[in-house]
Amino acid sequence: MSGHRVAAITRRLLQGFRRDRRTLALLFVAPLVILGLLGYLIRGSSSSPAVGIANEDQGQLGAMFASALERSSLINASTIQASDGGAKLKDGSLVAYIVFPADFSSRAQAGTIAPEVHLEGSQPGTSAPVLQALQQALTSVAATGPVHFEPQVHYLYGGQGFDTLDYFGAAFIGLVVFFLVFVITIVAFLNERSQGTLERLMASPLRRGEIVLGYMLGFTVLALIQSAEVLVFSLAVLKVHNQGNVILIFGIEALMALTAVNLGIFLSMFARTEFQAVQFIPLVIVPQVLLSGILFPVSTEPRPLQVVSDVLPLTYAVNGLRDVMVKGADLTWASLELDAGVVAGFCVLLIVAGVATLRRRIA
Amino acid sequence: MAEAFAVDIEGVHKKFGELRALDGVNLHIKTGEIYGFLGPNGAGKTTLIRSIVGLVAPDAGTVTVLGRRMPDVDNLRNVGYMTQQAALYPGLSVEENVQFFAAINGAEEQDVTDALKLVRLDDRRTSVVATLSGGMRQRCSLACALVHKPKLLLLDEPTVGVDPQLRVQFWDDFRRMAASGTTIIVSSHVMDEAERCQRLGLIQYGKVLAEGSPNEVRALAGTNNLEEAFLRLAGAKAS
């Protein structure tokens, strides 16, 4: 193994990227666009779901509920006639309407609080805030009665301000780095083959390990810069919730990037054209996005899929990032040691696989 | 002690599926000579060159380069290989490409300057390869192959896309390098190039049909024209 030759490959790789503005943009601008868009989607929403309130109650309670709902920031409440509700749900002007029937107060006195909630139902995401607003209204109304309902809520992790972006953000930091580094590595390594330079390298004194190491170091430099950029943007601009050590988050990101680089090198051996290389994206990236716990917790997956999740590197990286950022985990946590260890193990395995499959001989 | 033969190929066979790419090839190429592999496209010239650098594993037979049985990675520091396609990094400058191949072959910065002067690209050293003409790319590719001053230089169709004036200069340089002890193997299907080689191997269907100097090959076929000689010899073997 010659350090001089490894350095030559790393230097050559970085020199190539220096003039390749499109790839540089994919590496350093695309992550900001993706994460920025995600942040804006989740936190930038200006309109709350429109909900109609029809108060037919002959007692006082219906009016108290209606008033509490109108004050709620979760929904945009307006007064309607119960008879118009169905038509408004169908034409899309309302996502729900709530009716407080004539006997609402009298039934409440008998022990049953029974508002009628009519949901449009085709978009689960808009139904949840309606039910949440109704619960808040119940709490608010209960607080005005003789019995004060004041739950003392304590969060182990997260907190009252913890939102969807905080949950997804931690995972997306790892995903964005993994995805973009993988795509660029596999295509760049394949270029080496298609432009004939790999044949030239193989007809030189270079060892296979030197080629893989040189590539790995070159891409790692780029991936680390990208990881740092993604981290700073997520924490400073998007204000993604973080309870943990920033160096630890960066460490997990770096491990992810290294894994992606080596996965890209390894899989490039099985593609002959860039088109074939791109076909690996749905095969490699999409299952990991679905099964690594980014969108759905692994523990809620059907058992056979959990087995698959358990052998995906992204599962451990996402879990580790969430543990650090959401729960404030450090390396004294056994779960984080496991996550970091497994990702590092994948990385070593892929380096060995990459070196082993890089064939010197064409046939 | 210098080896008598720079390249010694003994009974090499290679099949790709049903295709016999090399069919019992025996060749003995002397140190310091310019040897030409002459044959039509698909004759097996490139496979033969690849087997010399160890990129193709023969099914049978042996390839010995500079006294060492191939494949031998360490021996490749003595070999320069210019592929048929001008295999370069298009996003790098001419100088950066040559510097890279110099670095992986253990050559010095002065060797880069020498190689660029030899191929007359020293005034274009900062030009990005993607912006060069086909001929210039060939010259840059040649510089990458010879920057480390190899003892054996393999050139697969080296003058494709090179203008006639530069082609003459290239051959002057090849002769000078051969005179200083470098063995040069050139593959070509152009008769004009074949005339410039000291010895030729006429290759078709993965076999060496005839071997000798251009004059010997012409005499063997009973004609004064090398192209005619090739066609006669190929026809005789086929029948």
Boltz contact constraints between the chains, C-beta under 6 A:
constraints:
  - contact:
      token1: [A, 5]
      token2: [B, 104]
      max_distance: 6.0
  - contact:
      token1: [A, 8]
      token2: [B, 100]
      max_distance: 6.0
  - contact:
      token1: [A, 8]
      token2: [B, 103]
      max_distance: 6.0
  - contact:
      token1: [A, 8]
      token2: [B, 104]
      max_distance: 6.0
  - contact:
      token1: [A, 12]
      token2: [B, 100]
      max_distance: 6.0
  - contact:
      token1: [A, 15]
      token2: [B, 92]
      max_distance: 6.0
  - contact:
      token1: [A, 15]
      token2: [B, 96]
      max_distance: 6.0
  - contact:
      token1: [A, 16]
      token2: [B, 89]
      max_distance: 6.0
  - contact:
      token1: [A, 16]
      token2: [B, 91]
      max_distance: 6.0
  - contact:
      token1: [A, 16]
      token2: [B, 92]
      max_distance: 6.0
  - contact:
      token1: [A, 19]
      token2: [B, 91]
      max_distance: 6.0
  - contact:
      token1: [A, 20]
      token2: [B, 91]
      max_distance: 6.0
  - contact:
      token1: [A, 196]
      token2: [B, 83]
      max_distance: 6.0
  - contact:
      token1: [A, 196]
      token2: [B, 85]
      max_distance: 6.0
  - contact:
      token1: [A, 196]
      token2: [B, 87]
      max_distance: 6.0
  - contact:
      token1: [A, 197]
      token2: [B, 87]
      max_distance: 6.0
  - contact:
      token1: [A, 199]
      token2: [B, 83]
      max_distance: 6.0
  - contact:
      token1: [A, 200]
      token2: [B, 87]
      max_distance: 6.0
  - contact:
      token1: [A, 202]
      token2: [B, 55]
      max_distance: 6.0
  - contact:
      token1: [A, 203]
      token2: [B, 53]
      max_distance: 6.0
  - contact:
      token1: [A, 203]
      token2: [B, 55]
      max_distance: 6.0
  - contact:
      token1: [A, 203]
      token2: [B, 81]
      max_distance: 6.0
  - contact:
      token1: [A, 204]
      token2: [B, 76]
      max_distance: 6.0
  - contact:
      token1: [A, 204]
      token2: [B, 104]
      max_distance: 6.0
  - contact:
      token1: [A, 204]
      token2: [B, 105]
      max_distance: 6.0
  - contact:
      token1: [A, 205]
      token2: [B, 73]
      max_distance: 6.0
  - contact:
      token1: [A, 205]
      token2: [B, 76]
      max_distance: 6.0
  - contact:
      token1: [A, 205]
      token2: [B, 77]
      max_distance: 6.0
  - contact:
      token1: [A, 206]
      token2: [B, 104]
      max_distance: 6.0
  - contact:
      token1: [A, 361]
      token2: [B, 55]
      max_distance: 6.0
  - contact:
      token1: [A, 361]
      token2: [B, 57]
      max_distance: 6.0
  - contact:
      token1: [A, 362]
      token2: [B, 55]
      max_distance: 6.0
  - contact:
      token1: [A, 362]
      token2: [B, 56]
      max_distance: 6.0
  - contact:
      token1: [A, 363]
      token2: [B, 56]
      max_distance: 6.0
